[in-house]
Amino acid sequence: MTQLSRYPSPLRYPGGKGKLTNFVKLLMIENDLVGHDYVEPYAGGASVALSLLYEGYADRAFINDLNPGIHAFWSSALTQTDALCALIEKTPVTMDVWHEQRQIINSPEAQGLELGFATFFLNRTNRSGIIGGGVIGGLDQTGPWKIDARYNKDGLIERIRKLGRHRGRVVLSNEDAVEYVAAWNDSAADPAFLYLDPPYFEKGEGLYDNFYDAADHAQIAESVSTLAHPWIVSYDARPEITALYPDATTIRYGLTYSAATKRSKGAEIMFFSDGLAVPEPMPGDVTTKQVDTAKRLLLA
Ligand SMILES: C[S@@+](CC[C@H](N)C(=O)[O-])C[C@H]1O[C@@H](n2cnc3c(N)ncnc32)[C@H](O)[C@@H]1O
């Protein structure tokens, strides 16, 4: 498997859910959702969405994120693909440029390609991809890894160009997830499948710009409870969150993820909308072979 197909997203994302892709594929196969629209109201790095799109599981991928920088990046990649790739190609990956991009990110006027590129640059050069965090190698660049350790220009440009070629099947938006989810009830008779990955209850504040408080978590739980489409929601396993989904089928699982400098085993939880068949293997444990077998059975 090439780097390109293993990591479809040009963005690194703390707690990125790429490891759930096989589970989501299995879920789509077992619930007859292959070929329908696939929706991520909290898209972030959107790695699950891109895999499903490229491999034909999703007809269209709907990518929504409220963060202006994240949205500007996806918008630039989709609508100004050549200009974004040219910027990546010609911009040196140095501390001087890092300081410039940090100024851009912190400027309220920044928008469009300028903001999209700054988001990308800082995501690829900061520790764990945290836009507002510290640079890999430290400000004095004395660490064992340097600023460009995660900045393979050719590979990243290739991922962005691939996305550009699929732009006709990507629908991008920049809304608050609660309103965005509610709008799905007014649209399309065909079932779409929604995967919600809200900021974590516990760790949100440190990792993302937009973090939720308890009321926000409750609001999104309320929104999905009346949703006419099948959905799943993933979270950190916390009693405060479980209490918001009293009637949903629930599974707990472990997903190893990288955040800040240490790797830790997180206790994760997933909720399923009424009537969804839940695949047997745990999310994170589903192998490509299991997905292929399920696909063969579907086609037989
Ligand atoms: C846990 S991350 C999603 C990670 C993603 N699943 C991945 O694999 O890369 C949560 C995302 O929700 C976005 N977000 C935070 N608050 C939001 C809101 N109210 N509406 C929509 N998106 C929001 C953040 O910008 C962040 O990108």
The ligand as a Gaussian input file, in Angstrom:
#p B3LYP/6-31G(d) Opt

LIG

0 1
 C      -12.295000      15.720000      16.954000
 S      -12.039000      16.863000      15.649000
 C      -12.475000      15.934000      14.236000
 C      -11.347000      15.063000      13.782000
 C      -11.653000      14.301000      12.499000
 N      -12.662000      13.282000      12.716000
 C      -10.403000      13.675000      11.931000
 O      -10.291000      12.439000      11.880000
 O       -9.505000      14.425000      11.543000
 C      -13.326000      17.995000      15.858000
 C      -13.448000      19.062000      14.774000
 O      -14.663000      19.775000      15.015000
 C      -14.471000      21.136000      14.673000
 N      -15.486000      21.879000      15.425000
 C      -15.427000      22.324000      16.704000
 N      -16.578000      22.899000      17.059000
 C      -17.403000      22.804000      15.984000
 C      -18.748000      23.195000      15.743000
 N      -19.461000      23.826000      16.669000
 N      -19.294000      22.912000      14.530000
 C      -18.565000      22.293000      13.567000
 N      -17.279000      21.913000      13.747000
 C      -16.708000      22.166000      14.939000
 C      -13.037000      21.435000      15.050000
 O      -12.548000      22.519000      14.277000
 C      -12.342000      20.109000      14.738000
 O      -11.794000      20.154000      13.436000

